Structure formats: structure tokens, C-alpha cells
Amino acid sequence: MRILVTSPAFMESASIPTTHTCDGENLSPPVAWSTIPEGTQSIALLCDDPDAPLKTWVHWVVYNVPPSAQGLPQGVAHAEALPDGSRQGINDFGRVGYGGPCPPQGSTHRYFFRVYALDCTLSVGNRATKRSVEKAMEGHIVASGVLLGTYRRA
């Protein structure tokens, strides 16, 4: 089953607004999803940039989002534990929560917001990384979807 992932901030394959980047306020964009399968126990969102120099750069790690959630709002707090029980891990900037696009000047990078419906809640320690969340998700993904955004610094 495919999850439909959207954002009111940008369309599929379109530019991410400056507000959500290091050139602006660096606020996490609002992300919405639908078509979550029945029986889903939690949702995870991973955002990364495969065009970064040297390695795929992780911008956001969110997991154990309640299955009743229909998305994440703009400007999610930089906290490990969110009021609804969701958890945020460490991005490749070394911080908890969202870190916006900040590619080298003159190059366009792609940012994949991947959403996963899981048949469990994840047991990963505090300050979880994308790698530890992906490992914990193995064998538990019941559906997934992706939203692609781009960003180019002038």
C-alpha cells in the first residue's frame, strides 16, 4: 500500500520555501499523509538529501508518531519527546529535530520526506539516528510514501 505524502508548503518535486531552509527561519515544513493502513501502530518520517557531498545527509528523524496523526505541523519543536508521544532523533547537523536544506551555493539538491506506517512502535534509545530507526523498522513496514522537494542556494 502506498501512503500519499504532501505539504501545503511545496508541491511534489518543487522548491522548498526559504522559510524551511538555513537561509530562512529553518522551520520544519508542514507534512501531511493519508491512506495509512488499518492496524498501523506508529508512523515514522525520515528526511534526507542524497545529493550532499560525501554522503546522504540526514535532515530529520521522527518516529513513534501516533497512527491517528495526519501529519506534522510547521515548526515542530526541537525536542526529543513531543506532546503526542512522537520522538525525534538526531540529524546530521548533530541536533535533535529538523535541520533545513543548506546545500553548497549554486547546486540544486533533492530532499526526500519518506513516511512509513509500521506494525509496531519502535524501541530505540534516546538521540536515535536514521540508521538506528531504519534498523528497528526492518520487517515492520506495512506501507510507505515519499514527498520530494528541491532547494538551490543562489
N, C-alpha and C positions, 0 to 999 in steps of 0.2 A: 504494500500500500504506500502511496506517495502523500507526503504532507505538503500542503500548499503554504509556502512561506512568503510573506510580503512585508512591506514597510510603507507607511504613509510619507516617509521622508524621501524615498527614492524608488524608482521603478527598476525592474529586473534589468541588469546589465548597464544601468545608468550611473552617472556620477553621484557619489555620496556628498551631500551638502557639507560645506566647510565647517559648520557648527559641530559636526561629528568627527572632526579631524584635529590634528595637532596644530593646524593653522587657525583654528577657531576655538570653541569652548571645550572641545574634546568630550562632548556628551555622548553617551551611548545612544544610537538611534532607536526609535520605537520599532519593534519587530513583532509581527503578528503571525499566527499559524492557525490552520484549520485542517479538518479531516484527520484528527487524532483518533486512532482506532480504540474501540471499546476494550477495556481491560488494561489500558496503559496505566502503569504505576507511577511513572515520573517522566519528565522531559529534560533533555539536555540541549544546550546550544553551544557550538564551538565556532569561533570566527578566526580565520587566518588568511594570510597573504602568501601565496606560493611564489610570487614574483620577487620577493625580498632577496637581497644579496645573501649568499652563503647558505640560507636555509629557509624553510617555510616559517614565517613569523606569526606567532600566536597573538591575537588581539583581545580575545575574550573567551573565558571558560565559565559556563553556567551549568549547573546540574541540580538534580532533585527538585526541579520545578514541579509543582503540583499538576496533575493531569487536567484539572479543571481550568488551569490558566489558558488564556487565549493569546498570550504574548507577553512581551516585556515593554514597559513604558520607556519613553525618552529619559535619559539622565538617571539610570539606575545608580544608586549609591555605591561607592567603593567600599563595600563591606563583605566579609566572608559569608555571613548569615543575613539573609533578607527577611523582612517581616512575614512573608508567606511560607517560610521554611526552605526556600531556594538557597543554594550555596553558590559562591563564586570562587574560582580558583585564581591562580597566578598567571598573568600574561607574560610575554617575552620582554616586556619593559621592567619586569621584576615586581609588578604591583598587582594587588587584588582588583578584580573588576575589569572594566573596559579601558582599552588604550586605543585611541583612534588612528586611522591611517596617517602615515607620516613618511611617505616614500622619498627617495632622493629626488631632488628637483629635476624636472624635465622628463621623467618616466611615468607612464601610467601603470598602476598596479591594480590587480583584481583582489577583491575581498569576498570570501565565501562565508556566509552565515548559514551554517548547517544545523538543522533541528532534527533531533532524534526522539522518537517515542520508545520507551523502554518498558519491559515487563517486570521491572524491579526498581527499587531505589538503590542508589549506589553507595557502597561503603568504601569511601576513600578518605584519607586523613585531611586535616586542615591544610590550606595552601596547596590544594590539588593542582596538578599540571594537566595540560591537554593529554599528554601521554598516559598519565595515571587514570584519567577519566576514560580515555579510549580503551585502555586495557580492561577496566571494570565493566565497560559496556559490551565487551565481546560476548556473543551468544545471547544478548538480551535486547537487541534492536528489533522492534516489530514494524517500524515504519520510519522513513526519513524524508527530508526535503531540503532544498537549498535556495537561498537568495543570493544573487551575485551583484555586487556593487563595484564601482571603479573609483579611483581617485588619482589625479595628477596635480602635482605642485608646480606652479608657474616658475 
